[in-house]
Amino acid sequence: MSWTTEVILESELTCPKCQHKKKETMPTDACLWFYECENCKQLLKPLPGDCCVYCSYGTVPCPPIQQNLRCCNGQ
């Protein structure tokens, strides 16, 4: 028997500079390495050890990490 876990595609990103929150739909075929806060224009980049901005600043990690797969940058 195989178990399937539904992948969550929506994550709420929180800007560490101004605390602005925005719900975004995560891509399933690419990583998001940069994200500009629409409020303060801060350019967000993954924190050391994280593969993308969703893993660093989102409420839900990116789809590959949810599936216990490697993310786009090989981590």
MOLIN-V69122 format. One record per residue. N is the residue number from 1. PSI is psi as a letter, one per 30 degrees, with the letter a starting at -180 (none if undefined). Layout:
N,PSI
N,PSI
//
This chain:
1,k
2,k
3,k
4,k
5,k
6,k
7,k
8,k
9,f
10,k
11,k
12,j
13,k
14,k
15,k
16,f
17,e
18,f
19,g
20,k
21,k
22,k
23,k
24,l
25,k
26,k
27,k
28,f
29,g
30,l
31,l
32,j
33,f
34,k
35,k
36,k
37,k
38,f
39,e
40,f
41,g
42,k
43,j
44,k
45,l
46,k
47,l
48,k
49,f
50,l
51,f
52,l
53,f
54,e
55,f
56,e
57,g
58,l
59,f
60,k
61,l
62,l
63,e
64,e
65,e
66,e
67,g
68,h
69,l
70,k
71,l
72,f
73,g
74,g
75,none
//
